[in-house]
Amino acid sequence: MKRPKTIGIVGGGIGGVALAANLIARGFEVRLFERAEAFGEVGAGIQMTPNAVKVVKALGQLDKMLAVGFLPEAIVGRNWRSGRESFRTPLKAVCPAIYDAPFIHIHRADMHAIFAALVPERVTTFGAACTGVVQGKDSATATFADGSSFEADLIVGADGVRSAVRNTLFGPEAPRFTGHMCYRALVPVEGLVDYVSPDASFWMGPKSHLVTYYVRGGKAVNIVAVAETAAWVEESWNAPSSQAELMGSFRGWHPKVEKLFSQVTEVFKWGLFDRDPMTSWSKGRVTLLGDAAHPMLPFLSQGAAMAIEDAYVLAAALAHHGADVAGALSAYEAERLPRTSRVQLEARERGRTYHLPSPMAQAKRDFIYWLRGLLNPQATGIQANWVYAYDARKFEAARDGAQPRLVA
């Protein structure tokens, strides 16, 4: 079956390199364009949930991921002041059996490097800032700030929440500042320490919450601290903050939190932005992937995971539909839009439930967590078992012209 000759990917973040890796594995000719001058040590830790790890397994890279990651024992909910547990969802001992993949904490740069290693150097063009796309009858052309351009059978915009590709397709529309700001920091440690449990710990307080977990095989603790704010905060991985600002925003929290914060030497902060779910991501020979299509709050730890799922499904749809790019994009959207839309909206809701302002509301929430935990530990707390159960590997293109489907 004939297939698209060349696919151009705009954006070399995790979603872009994951798509390139999946397409190359299926024999496609790919070109990847990244605005930075090189891949680098960007960001901090991320939680790779089982649904995303299944794609890594499909690419044969799980062992590499385990070598640089950390397997948390559980997701644990904790009271911001007392430290009392409100829920405990087992992970390490049960995820491979329940979801056919582990739950792994990993540094973002390490995750990116695993995908990038599957993409030959000749495929990537650095220093390429996309300014837009131009549609042709049977192709599309990405244009860049340096005056260059690239024509392909398909252009995929994987260029983030402020996507130039998205703006060209659907018009400029600023993402919504959600009123949340996030601090991130990494604390080097020599193995496990007594003030950080080997879990994904969700410390929930009034109008704020904190997540701590180990990365890099237990050699560092990742801090993600989210607070509500009336002031606009810029969207940037690299806006500097300080230990004093971090500690001031979380003053009065549990002594273990304060001890961890006292070990911080470098802190970054940024505002959290999202968009409402879309009804379509594609026009002609151009489509979107990851944050360009469905930016979301990080409260279900699914931003990178959704992009990784997108990458697998889009590559599978293109492989099946061959030269019928429109059919492939229709199948891609039919599979991915309902899934990502639900995750976007559920992530917003977690921002509300994590940040309940009154002790009474917090007590009621925590009682419900406890009760659900008695019935099913996988369905309590952040209630993400439905997220983890999804398996992009089971996406099959149905025969006889029917839409592809996800096999139960």
C-alpha positions in Angstrom: 0.0 0.0 0.0 1.3 3.5 -0.9 1.9 5.7 2.1 2.8 9.4 2.6 6.4 9.9 1.4 7.5 12.5 3.9 6.1 13.7 7.3 7.4 17.0 8.8 7.1 17.4 12.5 7.3 20.9 14.0 8.5 20.8 17.6 11.1 18.5 19.1 9.8 18.1 22.6 8.7 14.7 24.0 5.7 14.6 21.8 7.6 15.4 18.6 10.5 13.0 19.2 8.0 10.3 20.3 6.1 10.7 17.0 9.4 10.7 15.0 10.5 7.5 16.8 7.1 5.7 16.1 7.0 6.8 12.5 10.6 5.7 11.8 9.9 2.4 13.4 7.1 1.9 10.9 9.4 2.9 8.0 8.3 6.5 7.3 10.6 9.2 6.0 10.5 11.9 8.7 12.0 15.4 9.2 11.9 17.0 12.7 12.2 20.8 13.2 13.1 22.2 16.6 13.5 25.9 17.4 16.2 25.4 20.0 19.8 25.0 19.0 20.1 21.6 20.6 18.2 19.1 22.8 19.1 20.0 26.4 18.4 19.5 30.0 15.0 21.1 30.1 12.5 20.9 32.9 12.6 18.5 35.9 10.9 15.3 36.8 7.8 13.9 35.3 5.5 11.0 36.2 5.3 8.4 33.5 2.1 6.6 34.2 1.4 3.1 32.8 -0.6 4.2 29.8 2.5 6.1 28.5 4.9 3.4 29.5 3.1 0.9 27.3 4.2 2.9 24.3 7.7 2.9 25.5 7.4 -0.9 25.8 6.1 -1.1 22.3 9.3 0.6 21.1 11.5 -1.8 23.1 12.8 0.9 25.4 11.4 -0.1 28.8 14.8 -1.4 30.1 16.4 2.0 29.3 13.6 3.8 31.1 13.9 1.6 34.2 17.7 2.2 34.2 17.3 6.0 34.7 13.9 6.1 36.5 12.4 5.3 39.9 9.6 3.0 40.8 7.4 4.6 43.4 5.7 2.4 46.0 2.3 4.2 45.9 0.4 7.4 45.3 -0.2 8.8 48.8 -2.5 11.7 49.8 -1.3 13.7 52.8 -2.7 16.6 54.9 -0.6 19.7 54.3 -0.2 20.4 58.0 -0.5 17.1 59.9 0.9 14.7 57.3 -1.9 12.3 57.9 -2.6 10.0 55.0 -6.0 10.3 53.3 -5.4 7.7 50.7 -2.8 5.2 49.5 -2.9 3.8 46.0 -0.4 1.0 45.5 1.8 1.2 42.4 5.0 -0.7 42.3 3.6 -4.0 43.5 0.5 -4.0 41.3 0.8 -1.8 38.2 2.6 -4.4 35.9 -0.2 -7.0 36.7 -3.1 -4.6 36.4 -2.0 -2.3 33.6 0.8 -4.4 31.9 3.3 -1.6 32.6 4.9 0.0 35.6 4.5 3.6 36.9 7.9 5.3 36.6 9.2 8.6 37.9 11.9 10.0 35.5 13.6 13.2 34.7 12.1 14.9 31.6 15.5 15.1 29.9 16.1 11.4 30.4 12.6 10.6 29.0 13.3 12.8 26.0 16.7 11.3 25.4 15.2 7.8 25.2 13.0 8.8 22.3 15.6 11.0 20.7 18.1 8.2 20.6 15.7 6.4 18.1 15.8 9.4 15.8 18.9 9.6 13.5 20.7 13.0 13.7 20.2 13.6 10.0 16.4 13.8 10.6 16.5 16.8 13.0 17.0 20.5 12.0 17.7 22.8 15.0 17.3 26.5 15.2 14.1 26.2 13.1 11.4 28.6 14.5 8.2 27.8 12.7 6.1 30.8 11.5 3.2 28.9 10.0 2.1 26.4 7.4 0.8 26.8 3.9 -1.7 24.2 2.5 -1.3 22.7 -1.0 -3.5 20.3 -2.8 -1.6 17.2 -1.9 0.9 18.6 0.5 1.6 21.2 3.1 4.6 23.5 3.7 6.0 24.6 7.0 7.7 28.0 6.9 10.4 29.2 9.3 11.8 32.5 10.6 15.0 32.2 8.7 13.2 32.1 5.4 13.5 28.4 4.8 10.5 26.1 4.3 9.8 22.4 4.1 7.1 20.7 2.0 5.7 17.3 3.1 2.8 15.0 2.5 1.8 15.8 6.1 2.9 18.5 8.6 2.3 17.7 12.3 2.3 20.6 14.8 3.9 19.4 18.0 5.0 22.8 19.0 3.4 23.3 22.3 0.7 25.4 23.9 1.6 28.5 21.9 1.7 26.5 18.6 2.4 28.5 15.4 0.9 25.6 13.5 -2.3 25.8 15.5 -2.5 29.5 15.0 -2.3 29.1 11.3 -5.0 26.4 11.2 -7.5 27.9 13.6 -6.5 31.5 14.2 -4.6 33.1 17.0 -6.1 32.6 20.4 -4.2 33.1 23.6 -4.3 30.2 26.1 -6.1 30.8 29.3 -4.2 31.6 32.5 -5.8 29.3 35.1 -4.9 31.3 38.2 -2.4 28.7 39.2 1.4 29.0 39.4 3.9 26.2 39.8 7.3 26.0 41.5 9.7 23.3 40.4 12.9 22.2 42.0 15.3 19.2 42.2 17.0 18.3 45.4 20.0 16.0 45.1 20.1 13.2 47.6 22.2 10.1 48.3 19.5 7.6 48.2 16.2 7.7 50.1 15.9 10.2 52.9 13.7 10.1 56.0 11.8 13.2 55.1 10.7 12.1 51.6 8.8 8.8 51.3 9.4 6.6 48.2 6.0 7.5 46.8 4.3 10.1 44.7 3.2 12.1 47.7 0.3 14.6 47.2 0.3 17.1 50.0 -3.1 18.9 49.8 -3.7 22.3 51.4 -5.9 25.3 51.2 -5.6 26.7 47.6 -2.4 24.9 47.0 -0.8 21.4 46.8 2.6 19.9 46.6 3.8 16.7 44.9 7.2 15.1 45.8 8.8 12.1 44.3 12.2 10.6 43.5 13.9 10.6 40.1 17.2 9.4 38.6 17.2 6.1 40.4 16.6 7.8 43.8 19.4 10.3 43.4 17.2 13.4 43.4 13.8 14.5 44.8 11.5 16.3 42.4 9.3 19.1 43.8 6.2 20.3 42.1 4.4 23.0 44.2 1.3 24.6 42.9 -0.4 27.7 44.4 -3.4 29.8 43.4 -2.6 33.4 42.6 -4.5 36.5 41.5 -1.4 37.8 39.7 -0.5 36.6 36.2 2.6 34.5 36.0 4.5 34.0 32.8 4.5 30.7 31.0 8.1 29.6 31.1 10.2 26.6 32.1 13.1 29.0 33.1 11.6 31.9 35.0 13.8 32.0 38.2 12.3 32.0 41.7 14.0 31.5 45.0 14.0 29.3 48.1 12.6 32.2 50.1 9.7 32.7 47.7 8.9 28.9 47.7 9.0 28.6 51.4 7.0 31.8 51.8 4.2 30.4 49.7 4.1 27.2 51.8 4.7 28.6 55.2 3.3 26.5 58.0 3.3 23.3 56.1 4.4 20.0 57.7 8.0 20.0 59.1 9.1 17.4 56.5 8.0 19.7 53.7 9.9 22.6 55.3 13.0 20.4 55.7 12.9 19.4 52.1 12.5 23.0 51.0 15.4 24.0 53.1 17.6 21.7 50.9 16.6 23.6 47.7 19.2 25.7 46.0 17.6 26.5 42.6 13.9 27.1 42.0 11.9 27.9 38.8 8.3 29.0 38.5 5.7 29.5 35.8 2.1 30.1 35.3 -0.2 27.2 34.3 -2.2 27.7 31.1 -4.7 25.5 29.3 -7.4 25.6 26.7 -10.9 24.2 26.2 -11.1 20.9 24.3 -11.3 21.3 20.5 -13.7 19.6 18.1 -11.0 19.0 15.5 -7.2 19.2 15.2 -6.7 18.8 11.5 -7.2 20.7 8.2 -6.0 19.4 4.9 -2.5 18.0 5.2 -1.8 19.4 8.7 -2.7 18.2 12.2 -1.7 18.8 15.8 -0.3 16.6 18.6 0.3 17.0 22.3 0.0 20.4 23.9 -0.6 22.1 20.6 -3.8 20.1 20.4 -4.9 19.7 24.0 -2.9 21.7 26.6 -3.9 20.6 30.1 -3.2 21.3 33.7 -0.6 18.8 35.2 -2.9 17.6 38.0 -3.3 14.1 36.5 0.3 14.0 35.4 -0.8 13.5 31.8 0.6 16.2 29.6 3.6 14.2 28.3 1.6 10.9 28.5 -1.1 12.2 26.2 1.4 13.3 23.6 3.1 9.9 23.8 -0.2 8.2 23.2 -1.0 10.6 20.4 2.3 9.7 18.7 1.6 6.0 18.7 -2.0 6.3 17.5 -1.1 8.8 14.7 1.7 6.6 13.5 -0.5 3.5 13.5 -3.3 5.3 11.6 -0.9 6.6 9.0 0.6 3.1 8.6 -2.8 1.6 8.0 -4.4 4.2 5.7 -1.4 4.6 3.5 -1.8 7.3 0.9 -5.2 8.2 2.4 -4.0 11.0 4.7 -7.5 12.3 5.3 -8.6 8.9 6.4 -5.7 8.5 8.7 -6.3 11.9 10.3 -10.0 11.2 10.7 -9.1 7.9 12.5 -6.5 9.7 14.7 -9.0 12.3 15.8 -11.8 9.8 16.4 -9.6 7.8 18.7 -7.8 10.6 20.5 -10.2 13.6 20.8 -12.6 12.0 23.3 -9.8 10.6 25.4 -7.8 13.9 25.6 -10.9 16.0 26.1 -11.9 14.0 29.1 -8.4 14.2 30.6 -8.3 18.0 30.0 -11.5 18.5 31.9 -10.8 16.0 34.7 -7.4 17.6 35.3 -9.2 21.0 35.8 -11.4 19.3 38.4 -8.5 17.9 40.3 -7.2 21.4 40.7 -10.4 22.2 42.6 -10.5 19.1 44.8 -6.8 19.3 45.7 -7.2 23.0 46.8 -10.3 23.0 48.9 -10.0 26.0 51.2 -11.8 25.1 54.4 -11.0 22.4 56.9 -14.5 21.0 56.8 -14.4 20.6 53.0 -11.0 19.0 53.2 -12.3 16.6 55.9 -15.3 15.6 53.8 -13.0 15.0 50.8 -10.6 12.9 52.8 -13.3 10.8 54.2 -14.6 10.0 50.7 -11.0 9.1 49.7 -10.8 6.8 52.7 -14.1 5.1 52.0 -13.3 4.6 48.3 -9.9 3.2 49.3 -11.7 0.4 51.3 -13.6 -0.6 48.2 -10.8 -0.3 45.6 -7.4 1.4 46.3 -6.9 1.9 42.6 -10.1 4.1 42.3 -9.5 6.4 45.2 -7.4 9.6 45.6 -6.7 11.1 42.2 -9.0 8.5 40.6 -6.8 7.9 37.6 -7.2 4.1 37.1 -9.3 4.8 33.9 -6.3 6.8 32.6 -3.8 4.1 33.3 -5.9 1.3 31.8 -5.8 2.8 28.3 -3.6 0.9 25.9 -2.6 2.7 22.7 -1.0 -0.6 21.5 -4.5 -2.0 21.0 -5.5 0.6 18.5 -6.4 -1.4 15.5 -7.5 -0.1 12.1 -10.8 -1.9 11.4 -11.1 -3.4 7.9 -13.6 -2.7 5.2 -13.5 1.1 5.6 -14.8 1.3 9.1 -13.2 3.6 11.6 -10.3 2.2 13.6 -11.2 1.3 17.2 -9.5 0.6 20.5 -9.8 -3.0 21.3 -11.1 -3.6 24.9 
